[in-house]
Amino acid sequence: MGRLDLLYDAAIRLFSEKGYRGASLQEVAQEVGIQKASLYHYIPSKEELLYQIFLSVGEMIQTQFLRIGRDYHHPLERIRRFVECYLSFIVSDKEAFQIFLTEKKELTPQHREKVDAICDLLNALMREAVLHAKEKGLVAPDVKEDLATLFIFGACNWAVGWFSPDGKYPIRDIAQDYSDILIKGLKASKE
C-alpha cells in the first residue's frame, strides 16, 4: 500500500470518527507517520482529500449502478439489485460511506457540483427503474417515482448508522428484506 493510500485510509478513519471539521491535517499526518508539511506533496488541501474520498465512493457506486442498469432488464429486479448494491457499500467501507452521506456540505461548490452529478445519476437510474415498473403495471399507478426514489435511498442511508457486522443480521439478509419490503410497498395501492 502506497503512502497516498495510507493517507486516504487515515483521513477516512479520522473524518468518520471526528467529522471533517473535527479532524486536522496534523492528525492525518501523524497517523501516516509523516510531517504535516509533507502532506502537501500528496494533496493540495484538506478539502481536496475529502473530495477524493467522495469521488472514490461515488464512482464505485455509480459503476455498479450502471452495470446493474445494463445487465438487469426487469425493473423490479433492477430495483432489488440497486438496493443490494447500495447497502453492500456499508460493509465494504462503512467509514467512507458514512462520510459520503454526511460531509458533502464541506466540499467547495465546484466539487459539490461534481458529486451532485454522481448522486443525480444514481437517483435517475433508480427513478427510471420505478417508472419502468409502473409502466409495466408492476407498481401501483399512483406511486410517485421521485418520492419512491427518495424513500428507497433514505431507508438505505439510515442503515449506515445502525448496521454492525457483528449484529443479528448479515448485510445480505438486510438487503434482501429491504428489497422485499420496498417492492411490496411499491406494489400496494392506496385505499
C-alpha positions in Angstrom: 0.0 0.0 0.0 1.5 3.3 -1.1 1.7 6.5 1.0 -1.2 8.1 -0.7 -3.4 5.1 0.1 -2.3 5.3 3.7 -3.2 9.0 3.7 -6.7 8.3 2.4 -7.2 5.5 4.9 -6.1 7.7 7.8 -8.3 10.6 6.6 -11.3 8.3 6.3 -10.8 7.0 9.8 -10.4 10.4 11.3 -13.2 12.1 9.3 -15.6 9.4 10.1 -14.6 9.4 13.8 -14.3 13.2 14.4 -16.1 14.7 11.4 -14.4 16.7 8.7 -14.1 19.8 10.8 -13.1 18.0 13.9 -10.1 16.2 12.3 -6.9 18.1 11.4 -4.3 17.5 8.8 -1.8 17.3 11.6 -3.7 14.2 12.9 -3.8 12.7 9.4 0.0 13.3 9.1 0.6 11.7 12.5 -1.5 8.6 11.5 0.6 8.1 8.4 3.9 8.9 10.2 4.9 12.0 8.2 5.3 15.7 8.9 2.3 17.8 8.1 4.2 19.8 5.5 4.9 16.5 3.7 1.2 16.0 3.2 1.2 18.8 0.6 3.5 16.6 -1.6 0.4 14.3 -2.0 -2.6 16.6 -1.6 -3.1 20.3 -2.1 -5.6 20.7 0.7 -7.8 19.0 3.3 -10.8 19.7 1.2 -9.2 18.0 -1.8 -8.6 15.0 0.4 -12.3 14.9 1.3 -13.3 15.4 -2.3 -11.2 12.4 -3.4 -12.9 10.3 -0.7 -16.3 11.4 -2.2 -15.1 10.6 -5.7 -13.9 7.2 -4.7 -17.2 6.1 -3.1 -19.4 7.8 -5.6 -17.7 6.4 -8.6 -17.7 2.9 -7.2 -21.4 3.1 -6.6 -22.0 4.7 -10.0 -20.1 2.0 -11.8 -22.1 -0.7 -10.1 -25.4 1.0 -10.7 -24.6 1.5 -14.4 -23.7 -2.2 -14.7 -26.9 -3.2 -13.0 -28.9 -0.9 -15.3 -27.3 -2.6 -18.3 -27.5 -6.2 -17.1 -30.9 -6.3 -15.5 -33.8 -5.5 -17.7 -36.7 -6.4 -15.4 -37.4 -3.2 -13.4 -38.2 -4.8 -10.1 -35.0 -6.9 -10.3 -33.1 -3.8 -11.1 -34.5 -2.0 -8.0 -33.7 -5.1 -5.9 -30.1 -5.1 -7.2 -29.7 -1.3 -6.7 -30.7 -1.7 -3.1 -28.4 -4.7 -2.5 -25.5 -2.9 -4.2 -26.0 0.3 -2.3 -26.3 -1.4 1.1 -23.2 -3.6 0.3 -21.1 -0.4 0.5 -21.9 -0.2 4.2 -19.9 -3.4 4.7 -17.2 -2.8 2.1 -16.3 0.6 3.5 -18.7 1.8 6.2 -16.5 4.8 7.3 -16.1 6.2 3.7 -19.8 5.6 3.0 -20.7 7.5 6.2 -18.5 10.4 5.0 -20.2 10.3 1.6 -23.6 10.7 3.4 -22.7 13.3 5.9 -19.9 15.6 4.8 -21.0 17.0 1.4 -21.6 20.4 2.8 -17.9 20.7 3.4 -17.0 20.5 -0.3 -16.3 23.6 -2.4 -19.2 24.5 -4.7 -17.3 23.1 -7.7 -16.6 19.8 -6.0 -20.1 19.6 -4.7 -21.4 20.1 -8.2 -19.4 17.1 -9.4 -20.5 14.9 -6.5 -24.1 16.1 -7.0 -23.9 14.9 -10.6 -23.0 11.4 -9.4 -25.8 11.4 -6.9 -28.2 12.7 -9.6 -27.3 9.8 -11.9 -27.9 7.3 -9.1 -31.3 8.9 -8.4 -32.1 9.0 -12.1 -31.3 5.3 -12.5 -33.5 4.3 -9.5 -36.3 6.6 -10.6 -36.2 5.2 -14.1 -36.5 1.6 -12.7 -39.5 2.7 -10.7 -41.1 4.4 -13.7 -40.4 1.4 -15.9 -42.0 -0.9 -13.3 -45.0 1.5 -13.1 -45.4 1.5 -16.9 -45.4 -2.3 -17.0 -48.1 -2.4 -14.3 -45.7 -3.9 -11.7 -46.1 -0.9 -9.4 -49.2 0.9 -8.4 -50.1 3.7 -10.8 -50.3 6.3 -8.1 -46.7 5.8 -7.0 -44.7 8.9 -7.5 -41.3 7.9 -8.9 -39.4 10.8 -7.3 -40.8 10.2 -3.8 -40.3 6.4 -4.1 -36.7 7.1 -5.1 -36.1 9.4 -2.1 -37.7 6.9 0.2 -35.6 4.0 -1.1 -32.3 5.9 -0.7 -33.4 7.3 2.7 -34.2 3.9 4.1 -30.8 2.6 2.8 -28.9 5.6 4.1 -30.1 5.1 7.7 -28.6 1.6 7.8 -25.1 3.1 7.9 -25.9 4.4 11.4 -27.1 1.2 12.9 -25.6 -1.7 11.0 -22.9 -3.7 12.6 -21.1 -6.7 11.0 -21.4 -8.3 14.5 -25.2 -7.7 14.6 -28.1 -10.0 14.4 -28.4 -10.0 10.6 -25.7 -10.0 7.9 -26.0 -7.2 5.3 -27.1 -9.7 2.6 -30.2 -10.6 4.7 -30.9 -7.0 5.4 -30.6 -6.1 1.7 -33.0 -8.9 0.8 -35.5 -7.8 3.4 -35.2 -4.2 2.5 -35.8 -5.0 -1.2 -38.8 -7.2 -0.4 -40.4 -4.6 1.8 -39.7 -1.7 -0.7 -41.0 -3.7 -3.7 -44.1 -4.8 -1.8 -44.7 -1.2 -0.8 -44.4 0.0 -4.3 -47.0 -2.7 -5.4 -49.5 -1.7 -2.8 -52.2 0.7 -3.9 -53.8 3.5 -1.8 -57.1 2.6 -0.1 
